[in-house]
Amino acid sequence: MNATTRNSRSTSPPRDDVIRCIENRALAFQGFDIPRSHLEPLQLVAYELGENYQHHTDWFESPSQTTAEVGGNRLTSFFVYVTAEDVTGGGTNFPMLDAPADERWCEFINCDEPWDAGVTFRPIPRNAVFWQNLKKDGTGDRATLHAGLPVTSGKKMGMNIWTRQGPLSELYRGKD
C-alpha cells in the first residue's frame, strides 16, 4: 500500500490472553461456524491528525493474495474503535450503502452528511462495524467499499479482525 492510499500506522499485537478473548468473541459473533484457523492475526491501526485510509475493499482481486496458504479471500471484517481521544473526523465511510431511515442511527452514524455520500460510522470507542466481504458465490461485494476518513483533530486507534474462507497456514496464522 502506498502513502497516497494509506498514511496511518499498523501493527499486529502478540497473541496473548486478551487477544485470544477478542478473537473468541469475534468468532462467537459469527455463529461459531468459523474456526480459529481462519482468523488472520489482529491488526491495530493508529490514526493521527490528517491520517486516513482511502476507499478500498478488504477482499482481494489478485490471485496471489487469495492462495490456499493464506486461507483464500477475506470472508468477513470487523473494525473496532479502540480509542478516540478528542477526535473529530475519522469515521468509517461506506459510500455505496444507503443511509438508514430511522433517526436513532444518528447516535452511531453521521447524519449530518448528505445521504448520497453513503453511510459514515462515527469513531465511538468500544463500538465495532462488521461486514461480509464476499457474496454467496465467493466473489467480492463492491458494496463493502469503505474508507477511514481523515482525522481532523485528536487521534483514534482501531482494530481490524479479518476471517478468511479457509484455514491460514501456520506461517500466516501465527501461534495459537
Legacy VTK file of the C-alpha trace (Angstrom):
# vtk DataFile Version 3.0
C-alpha trace
ASCII
DATASET POLYDATA
POINTS 176 float
0.000 0.000 0.000
1.463 3.368 -0.875
1.273 6.553 1.185
-1.363 8.080 -1.104
-3.726 5.213 -0.244
-2.979 4.927 3.462
-0.920 7.071 5.796
-1.854 5.536 9.139
0.353 3.120 11.080
-0.419 -0.502 11.908
0.947 -3.454 13.851
-0.142 -6.917 14.932
-0.082 -7.388 18.719
1.205 -10.634 20.269
-1.465 -13.293 20.721
-1.871 -13.137 24.496
-4.930 -13.975 26.641
-6.608 -10.626 25.877
-6.175 -11.053 22.114
-7.444 -14.653 22.311
-10.526 -13.406 24.190
-11.191 -10.800 21.468
-10.754 -13.465 18.782
-13.173 -15.804 20.589
-15.803 -13.068 20.787
-15.388 -12.261 17.081
-15.825 -15.939 16.213
-18.850 -16.279 18.522
-20.458 -13.215 16.940
-20.342 -15.043 13.610
-22.214 -18.038 14.985
-19.313 -20.343 15.899
-19.188 -21.592 12.282
-15.762 -20.137 11.537
-12.833 -21.960 13.142
-9.924 -20.131 14.786
-7.665 -21.371 11.958
-9.481 -18.949 9.597
-8.544 -15.838 11.621
-5.791 -13.532 10.447
-3.618 -12.025 13.183
-5.409 -8.972 14.630
-4.182 -5.614 13.392
-4.081 -2.403 15.426
-4.229 0.813 13.381
-3.395 4.296 14.692
-4.634 7.493 13.041
-3.463 10.981 13.997
-4.187 14.431 12.541
-4.788 14.192 8.785
-4.200 10.448 8.595
-6.644 8.290 6.680
-7.108 5.215 4.526
-8.604 5.944 1.105
-11.556 3.939 -0.264
-10.702 0.255 -0.596
-12.146 -3.202 -0.100
-10.857 -5.793 2.360
-11.299 -8.590 -0.192
-8.704 -9.141 -2.883
-8.834 -9.458 -6.653
-5.259 -10.671 -7.082
-4.895 -14.473 -7.069
-1.549 -14.071 -5.263
-3.429 -12.674 -2.234
-6.048 -15.443 -2.146
-3.959 -18.628 -2.237
-4.789 -21.649 -0.087
-1.722 -20.835 2.055
-3.337 -17.548 3.165
-6.808 -19.123 3.501
-8.354 -17.837 0.288
-10.072 -14.476 0.279
-11.200 -12.385 3.255
-14.651 -13.565 4.205
-15.547 -11.076 6.954
-14.286 -7.883 8.575
-14.699 -6.225 11.939
-13.385 -2.745 12.544
-13.375 -1.972 16.262
-12.883 1.577 17.514
-10.486 1.020 20.419
-9.888 4.678 21.368
-10.938 8.051 20.009
-9.228 10.799 22.018
-10.854 14.195 21.384
-11.350 13.094 17.787
-13.271 14.828 15.059
-13.476 13.295 11.634
-12.014 9.815 11.417
-15.254 7.976 10.688
-15.534 4.895 8.501
-17.361 5.717 5.270
-19.223 3.211 3.098
-20.141 5.299 0.018
-22.303 2.640 -1.612
-24.578 1.957 1.380
-27.963 3.585 1.750
-28.432 5.582 4.924
-30.962 4.122 7.362
-34.257 5.980 7.661
-34.557 5.706 11.445
-33.022 8.715 13.206
-31.920 6.547 16.145
-28.999 5.527 13.921
-27.648 9.086 14.221
-26.031 8.054 17.517
-23.744 5.735 15.503
-23.571 7.283 12.026
-23.005 10.830 10.855
-26.495 12.009 9.899
-25.170 15.481 9.046
-23.604 14.182 5.821
-25.594 14.239 2.597
-27.311 10.896 2.077
-25.677 10.478 -1.348
-22.301 10.225 0.453
-23.349 6.814 1.768
-23.007 5.951 5.447
-20.236 7.103 7.773
-19.909 5.332 11.129
-18.742 7.556 13.962
-15.499 6.560 15.756
-17.104 5.663 19.080
-14.731 3.798 21.435
-15.672 0.134 22.044
-18.101 0.090 19.100
-17.481 -2.042 16.033
-18.602 -2.271 12.441
-18.978 -5.773 10.930
-19.495 -6.775 7.304
-19.253 -9.739 4.973
-16.796 -9.113 2.140
-17.903 -11.829 -0.254
-21.175 -12.658 -1.942
-22.592 -16.191 -1.651
-20.845 -17.152 -4.914
-17.453 -16.186 -3.389
-16.937 -13.016 -5.429
-16.110 -9.724 -3.755
-19.004 -7.473 -2.814
-18.333 -3.969 -4.185
-20.842 -2.529 -1.684
-18.193 -3.109 1.014
-16.025 -0.330 -0.433
-15.031 1.806 2.554
-12.557 4.402 3.806
-11.077 5.534 7.086
-11.776 9.263 6.759
-9.126 11.810 7.776
-8.827 12.632 11.457
-9.350 16.409 11.690
-8.451 16.658 15.399
-7.339 14.257 18.108
-6.405 10.653 17.370
-8.025 7.261 17.135
-6.936 3.666 17.334
-8.818 0.888 15.633
-8.524 -2.860 15.393
-9.092 -4.986 12.303
-10.305 -8.549 12.757
-10.467 -10.497 9.496
-11.505 -14.053 8.717
-10.636 -15.983 5.585
-12.591 -18.511 3.550
-10.338 -21.339 4.698
-7.560 -22.044 7.182
-4.380 -19.986 7.055
-1.110 -21.895 7.063
0.773 -21.699 10.367
3.219 -19.273 8.749
0.425 -16.716 8.233
-1.786 -17.581 11.197
0.855 -17.310 13.905
0.876 -19.367 17.065
-2.459 -20.288 18.625
LINES 1 177
176 0 1 2 3 4 5 6 7 8 9 10 11 12 13 14 15 16 17 18 19 20 21 22 23 24 25 26 27 28 29 30 31 32 33 34 35 36 37 38 39 40 41 42 43 44 45 46 47 48 49 50 51 52 53 54 55 56 57 58 59 60 61 62 63 64 65 66 67 68 69 70 71 72 73 74 75 76 77 78 79 80 81 82 83 84 85 86 87 88 89 90 91 92 93 94 95 96 97 98 99 100 101 102 103 104 105 106 107 108 109 110 111 112 113 114 115 116 117 118 119 120 121 122 123 124 125 126 127 128 129 130 131 132 133 134 135 136 137 138 139 140 141 142 143 144 145 146 147 148 149 150 151 152 153 154 155 156 157 158 159 160 161 162 163 164 165 166 167 168 169 170 171 172 173 174 175
